[in-house]
């Protein structure tokens, strides 16, 4: 039987670092670049976007929100 990790009291009921990174940096800093990239790519209705795990994932998420052209 393995011991369960115990989190320090200061970490309880607080946002996680990935959540804070997403809210503080990814959306405000990287979203405009993702929008610009997708505009330049001129995706057609039969085209797809593939996520290859090379970043935050903002580009495919923005593409998904845009929907088909």
Buried (B, 14 or more C-beta within 10 A) or exposed (E): EEEEEEEEEEEEEEEEEEEEEBEEEBBEEBBEEBBEEBEEEEBEEEEEBEEEEEEBBBBBBBBEEEEEE
